């Protein structure tokens, strides 16, 4: 089998895992997509096409990461949700991932966030409101990053077609 084909298949798998990693935060996400694009540009045998795909794909990945951070951060600051609550949610999410298969990460994150906000605000209604706002902010950020990662992956697929045709 041709080494360029092996590299292309491995890079495609890395990009696929990266896209899944945006939704499943335990897996590496956008960074893995960028590394897959770089590896394909270096060793995929696509020449100039590989570097153009890498540049466009990396720009999309970086835009997704930045947009996710800015959108999520802005909403968290708007609702005055401290980082401590988010970190508590993340810790509970990791524990939940081991206790409840498939959905434990999400259930644990939401429960940890609610518990931390209840402790901070001393009012369950306020904690529910701020926790819900944090969950929505996280979801919107994740959705934007996922969309741009899918565009980066699509750029790679188009690049593979162009490289194969030439």
C-alpha positions, 0 to 999 in steps of 0.5 A: 500500500502506498505510504501517502494513502496510509497517511491520508487514512490515519489523518482522516481518522485523527480528524474524525476523532477530533470532531467527535472530541468537541462533543465528547470533551474527554477526547482531544478536539480541535487541536487533533484536527489541526495536527491531522491537517498538518500531518497530511500537509507534510506527509500526505503527498498533496503538495501545495493543495495540502498546505492550502487545506492546512491553512484554511482548515487551521484558520477554521479550527482556530476561529472555532476555538476562539469563538467558543471561548469568547461566547462561553466566557461572555455569557458566564461573566454576564451571569456572574458565574465564577470559574470555581463553579465551572471547575466543580462542574468539570470535576463532577463531569469526570466522576460522572463519566465513570459512574454513568456510561454515555451520559455521565459526563453531561449529568455530572457537569450539570449536577456539579455546576448546580451544587456549586452555584447553590452553595455560592448563592444560597438560593436554589432558584438563583442557582437553577437560573445561573446553572441553566445559563452556564449550560446554555453558554457551554452548549452554544460555544460547543455548537459553534466550535463543532460547526467550524470543525466540521467545515475544517474536516470538509475542507480536508475531504475536498483537498483529498479529492483535489489531490487525488484528481491531480 
